[in-house]
Amino acid sequence: MAVEEKRAWIMIVVTVLAYGAYLTVVLGRSGSGPLAEQPYAAALLWSVGAAIVASIALHIIVSLISPEDGKVKDQRDREIHRFGEHIGQSFVAIGAVAGMLLAMAEADQFWIANVIYLGFVLSALLASMAKLASYRLGFHPW
C-alpha cells in the first residue's frame, strides 16, 4: 500500500473520530436548553486542533515505519492526490456558501460555525474517499 493511500485512511479515521467527539460533547450538553445556546466554541477548537495534531503525528509514524520503496511518489500518486483534493474542495465551497447564506439570514453563530465545520469535515472525507477509490478501483485521468 502506498504511503499516500495510508494517509487517506488516516485522514478518514481522524476526521470521523474528531467530528464524532465534537458532536458527542455538543449534543451531550443540549439537555438543559436549546442547542444553539450551548457553549460550542471550545469543543470545536479542541476537536480541530486535536485532529490536526493526530493527523500530523500519524503521518510521521506511517512515514517512519513504511518501507523505503513505498515512500516514492510517482506521477500517478501526484495525480490521484490532486484529483482527490479537487473533489474535496467542492464541500469547502458548499460550506462557505451555506455559512454565508446563514449569516445573511442572521442565523445564530452556532449554526454558521457548525455548517462551516461540517463543510470541512465532508471535504476531508470526500477527498480521502476519492483517493482511496482511485487507488483501489484504478485511476483513469480524463
HUPEPE-V325846 format. One record per helix or strand of 2 or more residues. SS is the DSSP state (helix for helix, strand for strand). FROM is the first residue (numbers start at 0). LEN is the number of residues. If there is no record, write none. Layout:
# HUPEPE-V325846
ss | from | len
SS | FROM | LEN
SS | FROM | LEN
This chain:
# HUPEPE-V325846
ss | from | len
helix | 2 | 26
helix | 29 | 3
helix | 34 | 3
helix | 40 | 25
helix | 67 | 3
helix | 74 | 30
helix | 108 | 29
